[in-house]
Amino acid sequence: MDPYEFAAPRPCPLEASGEAVFDTRGLRDGDHALALSVEDAAGNVTLVHATDFVTHNAPVSLDAPGLGGDARVGGHLDVSDGRWDGAPTVLERRWLRCDASGAGCAPIAGAGGARYVPTAADAYRRLVAEVVAGNAGGTVAARSAPSALIADTSGRTAPVDDTPAQPAPRDDRPGPDRPAVPAPAAAPSAPPIDTGGIGRLENPVARQGGHTPNGTGASAQARISAALRRAGGGSARTVRSQRATRWTATGRLTDEHGRPIGGARVNAAVRVLGRRWVARDVIRTTADGRFTYTLPAGPSRDVRFTYFPFADSRSFRASDTLRIDVFSPLTINVDRRTVTGRRIVTISGRVNGDRIPSSGLLVTLQGHQRGFGWRTFRTLRTSRRGTWRTQYRFRSSSGRFAFRAIVPRQGRYPFLTTTSRPVTVVVV
């Protein structure tokens, strides 16, 4: 046999696939380089993949530490560890003293542990707890929201001015030897909330003060899902209906991980087509985070729901916008159903009087005859009460005719393009 011949020759495959797994969880945080090579039976080595990547194996804060307790000198504040990803092996706690606005925080010497007792040095200030989580990949710190203002032993959250009152000068008008005395500066007020352009919107738990949560499991990353319930079953975000229909919106409030937020107060905001958003009602979620809101019959509207997570929250979370498109009630009448002689008929009608502009609305009139289909023959304007009237002269000596009215969507009139039911006239 020729030494270069094979008894059973089999060609080498031109390609192959495989999988290689590299666990990066044991690496330190930072930049790394990875190269993957393959070697065949003949000892040929080929580089098939090379990449740079960054690891972050230190713990990751999922929920910030929570603060609670008695915010006064001699009371105590407790901090929870929050929730962490990355399997921290070390958790350390430290306390920081901030100014009255919750800024300018600095560590309190020797203050650690899950509980802290405020001292006189903390009065009229706010406190923040910081939890530091660590593992082999590194350490990460997460802070709680600032506490309420720390009250002194008398329950005051602001110092009292004990300076004796000075008698007022007999003449405090400015003059050559009496310069004007500037008026005392007004006490700073809390910054206004971001209403997002929604009129009358307020944080429904703001009066509870401090960092009071809005519901069990309150989260700054909360999510609101909502939909409109259909009468025949199912739900949708956009629906169409007649003017007299009442709609029910259902929704659910959860945290960013899908857990329900129960007992929370949620605002319902409504925007009539062509107008601005207005907060209407406050509704409460059930223990499983669900809520229901019934809208009265009305014109075309947008609806959405907002949620302030805490009493000191300045901004809100919002649901998607739900849309209710409504057809305007529209009627058409004729003064006779059978016409002879002059062959003239009076056609009249009315558009629902809800939100009609003072200049009235445009109405298109169409006629129908077999073989010709619907054709527009006149456009007119209603009164400010929505009424209209006109006459029509027939040219055919006989036949069956139908009329209908159409009110197109126009201006700030919050209704869809609406077509009336037809009326029939017989010419004999």
Helices and strands as residue ranges (DSSP letters): E 30-39, E 45-55, E 60-63, E 67-69, E 77-79, E 83-85, E 90-98, E 106-112, E 115-116, G 120-122, E 126-135, E 138-143, G 206-208, E 223-229, E 235-236, E 238-242, E 247-254, E 265-272, E 278-284, E 290-295, E 301-307, E 317-318, E 322-327, E 330-334, E 338-339, E 344-351, E 362-369, E 373-381, E 387-393, E 399-407, E 418-419, E 423-427
